[in-house]
Amino acid sequence: MNFFTHPSMLVLCLHAIIVTVIIVRVIMRRPPTGVAFAWLFLVAIFPFIGPLIYFFIGERRIGHRRKRGISIVRTDYHKLSEAGAWENLTAGGLGSVSNCGMRLPRNWIFATS
């Protein structure tokens, strides 16, 4: 039997491929450093069980409705920043922010003119 076609070598190569794919996926997601190292350690140490655990609980899955809502909020914040609404905040009035329906925190510090 050839060294490269031995079943244990095939299993080792398959594990190396799976670990490499998950390493790239974790790095591209850019989680905090400790979280990334923990997942990479788990996936590398426990063959075939570590990747299963990662795929079941390691990634946040967001539904389509929530993803759409997040993109709407991002668009609204982008429009606010482009309009310069945050620069117009004063102690007497909220400028154009008061007209857009945003609620500000109670401890908001207003710039005085």
N, C-alpha and C positions, 0 to 999 in steps of 0.2 A: 504494500500500500504506500502510495506517495505521501510525503510529508505534508504537502499542501492540501491534499484531499482527505486527510485524516479527520474524522468527525470532531475531535476536540479542537483542531485547528480551525475548522469551519465555524464552530461555536465561538471561538475566541475572536475571529475576524468579524463575525456578525455583531458581537458585543462591542468591539471597537468602533464599528460603523455607527451603531446606535448611540454610543456615548459621544462620538464626534458630532452627530446631528443635534443631540440635545445640548451639547456645549455651545454650538453656534446659536441655537435657538435662545438659550438663556442669556448669552452675551448680547444678542440683538435686542432682547427685551429690556435690557439695562435695569435690572432690579438693584436694590442696595447691595453693596459688596458682600456683606455677611450672608445675606440670603442667597446670592449667586453661588458663593463658595459652598454653602450648606447643600444646595441642590446638586452641584457638580460632584461633591463628595459622595452623596447618597447614590447618585446614578452610577458613579464609577466603581464604588465598593460592592454594591449589590447587583450582580448581573441579572438582567431581565425583570427583576422585581423593582429595582430603583426607577427605571424608566416608566414602568406602569404606575408607580406611586406619583411620579412627576406629572404624567399626563392626566391622572385622575384629580389631583388636588394642587398641582403646582402652578397652574395658570388661572387667571381670572377670566371667566367667560361672561361677556356682557351681551345682553339680548339686543335685538335690532331696535326696539323701541327706546331703550336707554341710550344706545349709541347715537340714535337720531337726536335725542334730547341734548346729549353732550355737545354734539356738533352745532346745534342751535344756540346753546349758551356760549360756546366759543365764538360763534359769529357775532352775537350780540356784544360780547366784551370787546371784540375787535372793532366793531362799529363805534363803541364808546371811546376807545382809545384813539381812533382816527378822528373823531369829532372833537377831541380835546376836552371832553366833559369833565375829566378829573382835574384839569387845571382851573376850572371855573368855580370850584368849591370855595365858598366864603362863609363867615360866621352868620351873616344875615340871611343868606339864601343858598339853596343847593344848586343854583345854575341850571344847566340842562339836565342834570341827573334827576331832579325832582319830577321832571315830566316823563321819565321813562319807566316809572313804577318800581325802581329799585329800593330796597330797604337797607339802610346803612346800620352798622352796629352801634350800640349805645355809647361805646367808648371811642367813637370816631373823633379824630382831632381835626378841626377845621382850620384851614389857613386863613389868616387875617390879612386884609388888604392894607 
